[in-house]
Amino acid sequence: MMKRLRKAWFIVLVVSIFTVSLQAPGWTEEKWTKEDPTRDEWNMIDLLIARPMGVAAGIIGTAVFIVSLPFTIPTGSVDEAGRMLVVEPFKFSFVRKFPDENF
C-alpha cells in the first residue's frame, strides 16, 4: 500500500514539474518581449524634460532654502526644508534609475 502511494505521489510530482516547465518559458517570454510603443517616448521625455526640470527645481530650491533660513532656524525645521527644497529635486534628477519603471 505504501509503495503504491509513494509511486503515485512520484508520478504526480513528475507530471506537475513537467507541466510547469512547459508553461514557464511562455510566461517569461511574454513579460520581456511585450513591446509597449509608448515606453520609448516616456523615456525620452524623462531624459530630456523631467530630469533637467528636476535640476532647475533643485537650483531654485537651493535659493529658496537660503532665503528661508531666517525663518526655518528659529522653528528648527532646517533639515526638513533642506530635504524638501534641495535634496529631493536632486535625488529625482540624479539618483533615480533610468529608465524608470513607473512610466
C-alpha positions in Angstrom: 0.0 0.0 0.0 2.7 2.5 1.0 4.7 1.6 -2.1 1.7 2.4 -4.4 1.1 5.7 -2.6 4.7 6.7 -2.9 4.7 5.7 -6.6 1.5 7.7 -7.3 3.0 10.7 -5.4 6.1 10.5 -7.5 4.1 10.3 -10.8 2.0 13.4 -9.8 5.2 15.3 -8.9 6.9 14.5 -12.2 3.9 15.4 -14.2 3.4 18.7 -12.4 7.1 19.6 -12.8 6.9 18.8 -16.5 3.7 20.8 -17.0 5.1 23.9 -15.2 8.3 23.7 -17.1 6.4 23.9 -20.4 4.5 27.0 -19.3 7.3 28.9 -17.6 9.2 30.0 -20.7 6.0 31.3 -22.2 5.4 33.5 -19.1 8.8 34.9 -19.1 8.9 35.5 -22.8 5.6 37.3 -22.7 6.8 39.6 -20.0 10.1 40.6 -21.6 9.1 40.7 -25.3 5.9 42.6 -24.8 6.6 45.8 -26.6 5.0 49.0 -25.3 5.0 51.6 -28.1 4.9 54.5 -25.6 7.7 53.3 -23.4 10.5 54.8 -25.5 8.6 58.1 -25.7 8.2 58.3 -22.0 11.9 57.5 -21.5 12.8 60.4 -23.9 10.5 62.8 -22.0 12.1 61.7 -18.7 15.6 62.2 -20.0 15.1 65.4 -22.0 12.4 67.3 -20.0 11.8 65.8 -16.5 15.4 65.4 -15.3 16.5 68.9 -16.4 13.4 70.3 -14.7 14.5 68.5 -11.6 17.9 70.1 -11.7 16.3 73.5 -12.2 13.9 72.8 -9.3 17.0 71.9 -7.2 18.8 75.1 -8.1 15.7 77.2 -7.4 15.0 75.2 -4.2 18.5 76.0 -3.0 17.9 79.7 -3.5 14.6 79.5 -1.7 16.2 77.4 1.1 18.9 80.1 1.6 16.2 82.9 1.7 14.1 80.9 4.1 16.9 80.2 6.6 16.0 83.2 8.9 12.5 81.6 9.2 13.5 78.0 9.5 16.3 78.3 12.0 14.1 79.6 14.9 11.5 77.0 14.2 14.0 74.1 14.0 12.8 73.0 10.6 16.1 73.5 8.7 16.5 69.7 8.0 13.0 69.3 6.7 13.2 72.4 4.5 16.6 71.3 3.1 15.4 67.9 2.3 12.2 69.2 0.6 13.8 72.1 -1.3 17.3 70.8 -2.1 17.7 67.0 -1.6 14.5 65.7 -3.2 14.8 67.5 -6.5 18.4 66.5 -7.0 17.5 62.9 -6.0 14.8 63.0 -8.6 17.3 64.0 -11.3 20.4 62.1 -10.4 19.7 59.1 -8.1 16.5 57.7 -9.8 17.1 54.8 -12.1 16.8 55.2 -15.9 14.6 54.0 -17.4 12.1 54.5 -14.6 9.6 51.6 -14.3 6.8 53.8 -13.2 6.2 55.1 -16.7 
